[in-house]
Every structure is written in C-alpha cells, then in structure tokens.
C-alpha cells in the first residue's frame, strides 16, 4: 500500500512536473516564435523588428538603408559637376572631393577659374546629409551664392553615373551633382544635328517674358565647330551678334552681343545661355529654349519652305484658329494673321432727365433707377437703334461697370 501510494505520488509529481513544463511553454504569447508581444525579432537580413499582437515580426518602424550605393566613392572618384539653383538663378561649377577617411575630407570648388577650398562630411541619420563647410561664397555674373549648408540627399543614385539631387537645409537652395568621369559622359543630348537646322534657313523666333511676346527672325551663319554669327531681324530693325552650341549635361545655345531690341516700347535681350528644353526629332520640329535665369523662354522653328505648314508661321496657327489677346479675350486668326477679337459692347439703360432737366442718367442694374450721371457732351456714347446703350468714357477700366459705382 505504501509502495502504491509512493508510486501514485511519484506519478502525481511527474504530472505536476509535466504541468510545470507545459505552463512554461505556454508563458509565451506566441509559442511558435517563442516570444512575447513587443519582443525584438529579426528577418533573414537581420533587420530588427518587434513582435505584434498577431504574432508577426513587424518592420514598420525600421529605417530602410537610405542609399544602398556608396556615395563617397561617387563623390571622390572624379570631380563632380555641380549646378546650384536659388531664386530662379543658376550657377555651374565643379567640386573636387578628397577623402580623408571616415567619410570626411576637403573639397575644392572651381567656378570658371575661381577656386575656394573647404571641408565636407557625409552624415547618415534619418536622411543622408552632405555637409559642406568653409566655402563661403562664389560670384558669377554678379550673383552671390554660398555652399555652406547641410545638403540633404533627395534622390539616391542607383548607379555610379546618376545625378545626386540635394536640397539645402533652409530649402532656399537646391543642387545637383554628377560625376565627370569619362565613363559618365552624357550621351549626345540631341541626336539631331541642331546646327544644321539653325543654319539651313532663317529661324522664326518667338520670345516670351512676363506675359509679353515678340516675334523676329534669326539668321545663323556657321563658321565651323558649331559657332558663328547671328543676325536678328525684327520688322526691319537688325542687330548682329555671335552664337555657339555647347553640349554638356544639356545643350546650350549661347547668343552674344545682341544686347537689346525694341518693339512697341518693350525692352528685350537675347544675350543668354539658352538651354534646349525639347530636342527636335525632325528637321522642321520646333526647338524650345529656356533662358538661364528662367525669366525668358524662346521657341525657334525653321522658315524653310518645306517646313511651312501654317497659314501664319509666326503665330504657328492657321486662319480661323482660336486665339487670345493680351487681356485673354478670345478671338480668331484673320487673313492678315491678326488675332481678331469681337468688340464687346456693354448694355446700360439710358434714363432721360433722371436727375433733372437735361441731367440724364445711366441705370446699370436694370431697376429703372439711375445709378450714375451721363457725362455732359460725351462724344464716346455708343448707340443702338438710335438709343444710347453705353459710354466707354464712363467705364475707363472696360469692365462694363460705370466708374461711379
């Protein structure tokens, strides 16, 4: 009996022990993971996450590598071609990064022969910052710039030759850098030979700035190596300058010495580095350009007979096409290639003797009550069927509302 009892006790103990062991296993919120909610967990790449309430390993709060590619190797292999943009101004230069180890070093800025030396470092936090120090300023065309900034990498390069886009910490400046290594040289930006288009026939040009527009012709004469003279003709007024095509990361059409021309009292300048915005695919395609200061834009297209497809080439429009005047009133192109806008006559109600004998009035809102005096002896009153309906002299801003209201 004692022996049996002893065996029973032993069996009970084993069950208890077994129960204890089972309870130990069941202490985990997630038995499969052998972990509790909130515990750290790792994926195959050893990225750290946390165990969620549904027993998954979550990486929602884990920072992915910001730039997989080694930026330092791109910066230091060859001088970097830089472009700085601020307040619609732009400047180009080169930056030579020298690595002193641990992703820091010296940097030399060269802006058309003017050089300045500073320091640089790469900092990896929530973002990648390229800090540049001690390059206080450089000056091109009278503009002031500073490279001192924590430049946050906006787009990580996927390949060695990709551009690195950066934004200044104050977001007033943006900068792009790309390697000048020989294997990174840009493929010809425009496969079409632009020089042959420019020089075959005079080019019809349209210059736009601040909602103003001017049309003219430019005759490009090639002296070889895509440089030469250019003659501008604006309705008989001519001016001669020089031109050159420069192929870098973009195509620039530089025009020099055509300082100004004037039509209807407007002042314009063609002196600019005109960046080609759309490369022509065919000989007759329009070449769209933007001035380096982004204030001006210009289009050019060939005047060769084979390219004349419009009734009005200067307007790039045909007779009957919809057009708009400078006040954005809609009209149509007439046979003289002018934008003909139908005259809008406002309708007011003329009330005779509204304010006394021979003191007539205008009723604007249609309630048969005079709102304004009729200007005495006005010579600009418009009549319809012999009845006065409107007076432009009483509506100087042309909004159809009498000036007195």
C-alpha positions in Angstrom: 0.0 0.0 0.0 2.8 2.4 0.9 4.6 1.4 -2.3 1.5 2.1 -4.4 1.0 5.4 -2.7 4.5 6.2 -3.3 4.1 5.4 -6.9 0.9 7.4 -7.1 2.7 10.3 -5.5 5.6 9.9 -8.0 3.1 9.8 -10.8 1.4 12.9 -9.5 4.8 14.6 -9.2 5.6 13.7 -12.8 2.3 15.1 -13.9 3.0 18.2 -11.8 6.4 18.5 -13.3 4.9 18.0 -16.7 2.3 20.6 -15.9 5.0 23.0 -14.9 6.9 22.3 -18.1 3.8 22.8 -20.1 3.0 26.0 -18.3 6.5 27.3 -19.0 5.9 26.8 -22.7 2.6 28.4 -22.6 4.1 31.5 -20.9 4.9 32.9 -24.4 2.3 35.0 -26.1 3.5 33.5 -29.4 4.6 29.9 -28.9 5.7 29.4 -32.5 8.1 32.3 -32.2 8.9 31.5 -28.5 8.4 35.2 -27.9 6.0 37.7 -26.4 4.3 40.7 -27.9 6.8 43.6 -28.1 9.9 41.4 -28.1 12.6 42.1 -30.6 12.7 39.9 -33.7 14.8 39.7 -36.9 14.3 38.9 -40.5 16.7 37.0 -42.8 18.7 40.2 -43.5 18.9 40.7 -39.7 16.7 43.8 -39.9 15.3 44.4 -36.4 11.6 44.5 -35.8 9.0 43.8 -33.0 6.5 41.0 -32.3 3.0 42.2 -32.9 -0.3 41.1 -31.3 -0.9 38.7 -34.3 2.5 37.1 -33.7 4.2 38.6 -36.7 7.5 40.3 -36.9 6.8 43.9 -37.9 9.4 46.2 -39.5 7.1 49.2 -39.9 9.3 51.4 -37.8 12.6 50.1 -39.1 14.6 52.6 -41.3 15.5 51.1 -44.6 19.0 51.8 -45.8 18.7 55.3 -47.2 21.2 54.9 -50.1 22.3 51.4 -50.9 25.1 52.7 -53.2 28.3 54.0 -51.7 28.0 57.8 -52.2 31.6 58.5 -51.1 33.0 56.5 -53.9 31.0 58.6 -56.4 32.0 61.9 -54.9 35.7 61.2 -54.7 36.4 59.2 -57.9 36.4 62.3 -60.2 35.5 65.9 -59.9 31.7 66.4 -59.6 29.9 68.8 -62.0 27.6 70.9 -59.9 24.6 73.1 -60.6 23.2 75.3 -57.8 19.7 76.9 -58.2 18.3 79.6 -56.0 15.6 82.2 -56.5 15.5 81.5 -60.3 19.2 81.9 -60.5 21.6 79.2 -61.5 25.4 78.6 -61.4 27.6 75.8 -62.6 30.9 74.7 -61.1 33.0 71.7 -60.2 33.6 70.2 -56.8 36.6 68.0 -56.2 36.1 65.9 -53.1 39.2 64.5 -51.4 38.5 61.6 -48.9 40.5 61.7 -45.6 38.7 58.6 -44.4 35.5 58.0 -42.3 33.6 59.9 -45.0 35.1 63.3 -44.3 37.7 65.4 -46.2 38.5 68.5 -48.1 36.6 69.9 -51.1 37.8 72.3 -53.8 35.2 74.4 -55.7 36.2 75.7 -59.1 33.9 78.2 -60.8 35.5 79.2 -64.2 38.9 79.6 -62.7 37.9 81.0 -59.3 38.7 78.4 -56.6 37.9 78.0 -53.0 38.7 75.2 -50.5 36.5 73.9 -47.8 35.6 70.7 -45.9 32.9 68.0 -46.3 31.4 65.1 -44.5 28.6 62.6 -45.0 26.2 62.1 -42.2 23.7 59.2 -42.1 20.7 59.7 -39.9 17.1 59.6 -40.8 18.4 61.1 -44.1 21.7 61.4 -45.7 23.3 64.8 -45.3 26.3 66.1 -47.3 27.7 68.9 -45.1 29.9 71.4 -46.9 31.9 73.9 -44.8 34.1 77.0 -45.3 33.2 77.6 -48.9 31.6 80.9 -48.0 30.7 82.3 -51.4 31.4 82.5 -55.1 30.4 85.0 -57.6 29.3 84.6 -61.2 27.7 87.4 -63.2 27.4 89.4 -60.0 25.3 86.8 -58.1 26.1 85.8 -54.6 25.9 82.1 -53.5 27.0 80.0 -50.6 27.7 76.3 -50.5 27.9 76.2 -46.7 24.9 74.0 -45.9 23.7 70.6 -44.7 22.7 69.3 -48.2 20.0 66.6 -47.7 20.2 63.9 -50.4 16.8 63.9 -52.1 17.3 61.2 -54.7 19.8 58.4 -54.0 21.8 57.4 -57.1 21.1 53.9 -58.3 24.2 53.8 -60.5 27.6 55.4 -60.3 26.9 57.9 -63.0 23.4 59.0 -61.8 22.9 62.6 -60.6 22.7 63.2 -56.9 19.9 65.7 -56.1 20.3 67.7 -52.9 18.3 70.3 -51.0 19.7 72.9 -48.7 18.7 72.7 -45.1 16.8 76.0 -45.4 15.2 74.7 -48.7 16.1 78.0 -50.4 18.8 76.3 -52.5 18.8 73.1 -54.5 21.9 71.5 -56.0 22.6 68.6 -58.3 25.9 66.8 -58.7 27.1 64.3 -61.3 30.4 62.6 -61.9 32.7 64.0 -64.6 34.4 60.6 -65.0 34.9 59.7 -68.6 32.5 56.7 -68.5 29.8 59.0 -67.2 30.0 61.4 -70.1 26.5 62.2 -71.3 25.3 60.6 -74.5 24.6 63.3 -77.0 21.5 65.0 -75.6 20.1 65.7 -79.0 20.8 63.1 -81.7 19.5 65.5 -84.3 22.2 67.9 -85.6 20.8 71.2 -84.3 23.5 73.3 -86.0 22.2 72.1 -89.4 18.7 73.1 -88.6 19.7 76.5 -87.3 21.9 77.4 -90.4 19.8 75.9 -93.3 17.3 78.8 -93.4 16.5 81.8 -91.1 14.8 80.7 -87.9 11.4 82.2 -86.9 11.7 83.1 -83.2 9.3 84.0 -80.5 10.5 85.4 -77.2 8.2 85.4 -74.2 8.8 87.1 -70.8 6.4 88.4 -68.2 3.4 87.8 -70.4 5.0 89.8 -73.2 5.8 88.3 -76.6 8.0 89.3 -79.5 8.4 87.7 -82.9 11.5 88.0 -85.1 13.9 86.0 -87.4 17.4 84.9 -86.6 19.8 84.0 -89.4 22.6 81.7 -88.1 25.8 81.6 -90.1 28.1 78.7 -89.3 31.8 79.5 -89.0 32.6 75.8 -88.2 32.7 73.9 -84.9 29.1 75.0 -84.2 29.9 78.7 -83.7 29.3 81.7 -85.9 27.5 85.0 -86.3 23.8 85.5 -86.0 21.6 88.3 -87.4 18.4 89.3 -85.8 15.7 91.0 -87.8 12.7 92.5 -86.1 10.4 94.1 -88.8 13.4 95.8 -90.4 15.4 96.5 -87.3 18.6 94.3 -87.4 21.3 93.5 -85.0 24.3 91.2 -85.4 25.8 89.0 -82.7 27.5 85.6 -82.2 26.3 82.2 -81.3 27.7 78.8 -80.2 26.3 75.4 -79.3 27.6 73.8 -76.1 27.0 70.2 -75.3 27.3 69.3 -71.6 24.7 67.6 -69.5 22.3 69.7 -71.5 22.5 71.5 -74.8 23.0 75.3 -74.5 22.6 77.7 -77.4 24.6 80.7 -76.3 23.8 84.0 -78.0 26.1 87.0 -77.5 26.2 90.7 -78.4 22.5 91.1 -79.3 22.0 93.3 -76.4 18.5 94.6 -77.0 15.8 95.3 -79.5 12.7 97.3 -79.1 9.2 96.9 -80.5 6.2 98.9 -79.2 8.4 100.4 -76.4 9.3 96.9 -75.0 12.9 96.0 -74.0 14.3 92.6 -74.6 17.7 90.9 -74.6 18.8 87.8 -76.5 22.1 87.6 -74.6 21.7 84.3 -72.7 22.7 80.7 -72.4 19.5 79.3 -73.9 19.0 75.7 -72.6 17.3 73.4 -75.1 14.2 72.1 -73.4 12.9 69.9 -76.3 15.2 68.3 -78.7 13.9 68.3 -82.3 13.3 64.8 -83.7 12.7 66.1 -87.2 14.2 69.0 -89.2 11.0 71.0 -89.0 10.3 70.5 -85.3 10.1 73.5 -83.0 13.1 74.0 -80.7 12.0 75.2 -77.3 14.6 77.0 -75.2 14.7 78.5 -71.7 16.9 81.3 -70.6 19.5 80.5 -67.9 17.7 82.9 -65.5 14.4 81.2 -66.3 12.7 84.6 -66.8 12.7 84.2 -70.6 11.6 81.4 -72.9 12.1 81.2 -76.6 11.0 79.0 -79.5 12.7 78.7 -82.9 11.5 76.9 -86.0 12.8 76.8 -89.5 11.5 79.1 -92.2 12.5 76.7 -94.9 9.6 76.3 -97.4 9.4 72.5 -96.7 8.6 73.4 -93.0 5.8 75.9 -93.7 2.6 74.2 -92.7 0.8 77.1 -91.0 -1.1 79.9 -92.7 0.6 82.2 -90.2 4.0 80.7 -89.4 4.9 83.5 -86.8 1.8 82.6 -84.8 2.1 78.8 -85.6 -1.6 79.0 -86.4 -4.0 78.9 -89.3 -6.7 81.3 -90.4 -9.8 80.7 -88.3 -7.9 79.2 -85.3 -8.9 80.4 -81.9 -6.5 83.0 -80.3 -6.4 85.3 -77.3 -5.4 88.9 -77.0 -3.2 90.2 -74.1 -6.3 90.6 -71.9 -7.1 86.9 -72.7 -10.2 87.8 -74.7 -11.0 85.0 -77.2 -10.8 85.7 -80.9 -10.0 84.1 -84.2 -7.0 84.4 -86.6 -8.0 86.5 -89.6 -6.5 86.5 -93.1 -3.9 89.2 -92.0 -2.6 86.8 -89.3 -4.0 89.0 -86.6 -6.0 87.9 -83.5 -9.4 89.5 -84.2 -11.4 89.8 -81.0 -15.1 90.7 -81.3 -15.8 94.0 -79.6 -17.9 93.5 -76.6 -20.5 96.4 -76.2 -21.8 96.7 -72.7 -25.6 97.3 -72.2 -26.8 100.1 -69.9 -30.2 101.7 -69.6 -30.4 105.3 -70.6 -32.8 107.4 -68.4 -33.6 110.8 -69.7 -33.8 113.7 -67.2 -33.1 111.3 -64.4 -31.6 114.0 -62.2 -33.5 117.0 -63.5 -34.0 118.7 -66.8 -31.2 117.7 -69.3 -29.5 115.8 -66.4 -29.6 112.3 -67.8 -28.5 109.1 -66.0 -27.4 105.5 -66.6 -29.2 102.6 -65.0 -26.7 99.8 -64.6 -28.5 97.2 -62.6 -31.8 97.3 -64.6 -34.1 98.6 -61.8 -35.0 101.7 -63.9 -33.3 103.9 -61.3 -30.4 106.0 -62.4 -27.1 104.9 -60.9 -24.8 107.5 -62.5 -24.8 110.7 -64.4 -24.4 110.8 -68.1 -21.2 112.8 -68.8 -22.3 116.1 -70.4 -21.4 116.4 -74.1 -19.7 113.0 -74.1 -18.6 112.1 -77.6 -18.0 108.4 -76.9 -21.5 107.3 -76.3 -22.4 104.1 -78.2 -25.9 104.0 -79.7 -28.0 101.0 -80.7 -31.1 101.7 -82.9 -30.6 105.4 -82.1 -30.8 104.8 -78.4 -27.7 105.3 -76.1 -26.6 102.0 -74.6 -23.1 102.5 -73.3 -20.4 105.1 -72.7 -16.7 104.0 -72.6 -15.8 107.4 -71.1 -17.8 106.4 -68.0 -16.1 103.0 -67.9 -12.4 103.6 -68.1 -11.3 100.1 -67.0 -13.6 98.4 -69.5 -15.3 96.1 -67.1 -18.8 97.2 -68.1 -19.4 98.7 -64.7 -19.8 102.5 -64.6 -16.9 104.2 -62.8 -19.2 105.9 -60.4 -20.1 102.5 -58.7 
